[in-house]
Amino acid sequence: PSFSIPLSSQIEEEVELECIVRKGDKSPLPNDPTNNMWAWREVPAMAKQGHCEPYIVDVCSSCDIPGGPIGGQTILTIYNRHVEYIITWYMLSAAGFAMIFFGSGKRRLKTLRFA
């Protein structure tokens, strides 16, 4: 099977897109370019199959164009774990301070007893 783009999805006028340009993905699953079956985005092989440039453009949901790409397909999850980091580092610094404080106190007691 060959790759073809329906004429109804061809856009003639200039369009401004808000998008993310991606490099592609990696996966252990095999792709089947001869049957145009893709388990993951293998950009160079997809570009060769589609006779186009090797870019993946994920369009934002606000840029839906009738007959064009469907926007909002990319899921971005940016974790906000600042509170966990603060707690971790404060606990580590408190533990370090306690080891230094109590460790040096024992040495002081030993030196006082033997002096």
C-alpha positions as CSV (number, residue, x, y, z in Angstrom):
1,P,0.0,0.0,0.0
2,S,1.2,3.5,-0.7
3,F,0.7,6.5,1.4
4,S,-1.6,9.1,0.1
5,I,-3.2,12.3,1.4
6,P,-6.9,12.9,0.5
7,L,-7.4,16.1,-1.6
8,S,-10.1,17.2,0.8
9,S,-7.4,17.7,3.5
10,Q,-5.2,19.9,1.3
11,I,-5.2,23.5,2.5
12,E,-4.4,26.1,0.0
13,E,-4.3,29.3,2.1
14,E,-1.6,30.2,4.6
15,V,-2.4,28.9,8.1
16,E,-0.7,29.8,11.4
17,L,-0.3,26.8,13.7
18,E,0.6,26.6,17.4
19,C,2.4,23.3,17.7
20,I,5.2,21.2,19.1
21,V,7.9,19.9,16.8
22,R,9.0,16.5,18.0
23,K,11.9,14.2,17.1
24,G,10.0,11.0,17.4
25,D,9.8,8.1,19.9
26,K,11.6,4.9,20.6
27,S,9.9,1.6,21.3
28,P,10.7,-2.1,21.3
29,L,7.5,-2.7,19.2
30,P,8.1,-3.3,15.5
31,N,6.7,-1.0,12.8
32,D,5.5,-2.3,9.5
33,P,6.2,0.4,6.9
34,T,5.2,-1.7,4.0
35,N,1.6,-1.9,5.3
36,N,1.7,1.6,6.7
37,M,1.2,0.2,10.3
38,W,3.0,2.2,12.9
39,A,3.3,1.2,16.6
40,W,5.5,4.2,17.4
41,R,6.7,7.3,15.6
42,E,9.7,6.3,13.6
43,V,10.2,9.7,11.9
44,P,12.8,8.9,9.2
45,A,10.9,5.8,8.0
46,M,7.5,7.6,8.2
47,A,9.0,10.5,6.2
48,K,10.4,8.1,3.6
49,Q,7.0,6.3,3.3
50,G,5.1,9.6,3.0
51,H,7.6,11.3,0.7
52,C,8.0,14.3,3.0
53,E,10.3,16.0,5.4
54,P,11.2,14.1,8.6
55,Y,9.3,16.2,11.1
56,I,6.4,15.4,13.5
57,V,4.2,18.4,14.3
58,D,1.8,18.0,17.2
59,V,-0.8,20.7,16.8
60,C,-2.3,22.4,19.9
61,S,-6.1,22.0,20.5
62,S,-6.8,25.6,19.6
63,C,-5.5,25.0,16.0
64,D,-8.1,22.6,14.7
65,I,-8.5,23.0,10.9
66,P,-11.3,21.3,9.1
67,G,-9.7,18.5,7.0
68,G,-6.3,19.2,8.6
69,P,-4.5,17.8,11.6
70,I,-6.5,17.0,14.8
71,G,-5.1,19.2,17.6
72,G,-4.6,18.4,21.2
73,Q,-3.3,14.9,20.8
74,T,-0.1,15.4,22.7
75,I,-0.3,14.9,26.5
76,L,2.3,16.8,28.4
77,T,2.7,16.1,32.1
78,I,5.1,18.4,34.0
79,Y,5.3,17.3,37.6
80,N,5.5,20.0,40.3
81,R,7.3,18.2,43.1
82,H,8.9,21.2,44.8
83,V,7.3,20.5,48.2
84,E,8.8,16.9,48.2
85,Y,12.2,18.3,47.3
86,I,12.1,20.9,50.1
87,I,11.0,18.3,52.7
88,T,13.7,15.9,51.5
89,W,16.5,18.4,51.6
90,Y,15.4,19.9,55.0
91,M,15.3,16.4,56.5
92,L,18.7,15.5,55.1
93,S,20.2,18.8,56.4
94,A,18.5,18.2,59.8
95,A,19.9,14.7,60.0
96,G,23.3,15.9,59.0
97,F,23.2,18.6,61.7
98,A,22.0,16.1,64.3
99,M,24.9,13.8,63.4
100,I,27.4,16.6,63.7
101,F,25.9,18.0,66.9
102,F,25.4,14.7,68.8
103,G,28.6,13.2,67.4
104,S,30.7,16.1,68.5
105,G,28.9,16.1,71.9
106,K,30.0,12.5,72.6
107,R,33.6,13.4,71.7
108,R,33.5,16.3,74.2
109,L,32.2,14.0,76.9
110,K,35.0,11.5,76.3
111,T,37.6,14.2,76.4
112,L,36.2,15.6,79.6
113,R,36.2,12.2,81.3
114,F,39.8,11.3,80.4
115,A,41.2,14.8,81.0
